């Protein structure tokens, strides 16, 4: 299989099952940890500017008017009051850099690059710092997923 078609298979696995799908596809193709890490980091690195641009465009271009604006302002104030009264969310805001790293480490849907980009924008972290944190989390998540998929198979093979 050519390199381009292999990469297309890995991107399709990423689209279908996220980082876990890509790691599984790389394992089935016979790649080791370093190749798998490089492929997933390349895919994640390509997504960060795309998601960042979409989220920034959505934040700066959506201008609600009239009653809808008043309703949104009321909901935002209510949510902010709940956040300020919640120990959990105050801890998240205090640990914002770790939060971005941790969210980008999650290999399942609901975590990953998109959620980490959203957190980075929400916390007001610079693009360079946000990208570095997201890629570090992606690297850690890939290694954890690789270990979770490989180690049980090796353990069963040893029996």
N, C-alpha and C positions, 0 to 999 in steps of 0.2 A: 504494500500500500504506500502511495507517495506521501510525502510530508504534508502537502496541502490537503489531501483528502483525510489524512489522520487528524489534522488540526480541525477540519470541518466536523469530524465525528466528535471530537472533544468539545467543540463549541455547542453542537447539538445536544450532547449529554449535559452540558452546563445549563442550557436553556430548559431542558426537560426536568432535571433533578438537582440543579444547583451545583455547588462545589463537591458534594458527595458523589454526584453522578460523574463528574469529570475525574475524580480520583478513582472511582470504580472503573471507568473506561480506560484510564491510563494503566491500571493494574491488569486489566484484561488484555491490553496491548503489550504487556510485558515491560513497562517502564518502571524504573526505580523511583526512589523518593525524590532525588534531585531533579529528574526530568519532570515528574509530576508537579513538583513545587514550581518549577519554571513555567509550565503550561498554565497552571491556575493563577499564578501571579500575573502572567501576561494577559489573561482574560479579565481578571479583576482590574488591572491597571488600565485597560481599555474602557472599562465601564465607568470609572470614577469621573473623568471629565464630562462624559455624556450625562450621567445622573446629576452632577453638579450644575451643569448648564441648564438642564430641564428644571431642576428645583429652584435655581435662582431666577429663571425666567418666570416661573409660576408665582414666586413670592413678589417680585417687583412689577409684574404686569397685571395682576388681578386687583382691580380697584372696585370693590363693591360700593353701591350707592343706595341712598335712601333708607328705607326700613330694613333692608337686608344688612346694611352696614351697621345699623344700631343693634340688630340682632346678633351679628358676629361680634361686635365689641362687647356686648353683654355676656356672651358665651365665653369669650376670651378672659374677661375679668373674673368670671365665675371659676373657670379652669385654673387661672393663676392663683386665686385665693385657695383653691383645693391643693394646688402644688405647694404653696407656701406653708400650708398646715400639715403637709404629709412628710413624715420623717424619711420615707423611701425616696421621694422625688427630690428632697433637699440633699440627700446623700448622693443621688445621681448628679445633681448640679455641682456639688462640691468635687466629685470625682469625674468630671466631664471627660478628661483625656482617657482615663481608664475605661469609662463607659463606651466611648467610641471604639477603643481597642477590643473590648469584650463583645460588643454587638457585632463587629466585623469578624470575630472569631467563630461565631455560631454558624455551623454548616447546614442548617436547615432553613426552610422558607420562613420568612419573618425576621431573619437575621441577615447578616451579610452586608454587601456593599451598599445596597440602596438604603437600608435602615441606618447604616453608619454615616452615609452622606447626609441623610436627613438630620441626624443628631448633630453632625458637624456644622451644618447650616443653622440649626436651632441654637446651638451654643455659641455661635459667632466665632468659631475657630478659623484661623487662616487656611487658605487652600493648601499651602505646602505642609503645614502641620497635620491637617486633616488627612491628606493623601498619605503621608508617612505613617500615621496611626492606622489607617484603614489597611494599607499594605502589610504592616506588621501583624495586624490581626488576621489578615488573610493567610499569611505565612504560618502563623500559629495554628489557625483552624485547619489548614491543609495538612500539617504534620499530625495533628490530633486525629483527623479523619483517616489519614493514611494508617496510623497506628491502630485505630479502631477496626479498620477493614483487614489489615495484614496480620496483626498479632493473633487473633482467634484462629485464622486459617493455619498459621504456622504451628500453633499449639495443637490443633486437631491433627495436623499432618504428623506431628511428633508422636502422637499416640499410635 
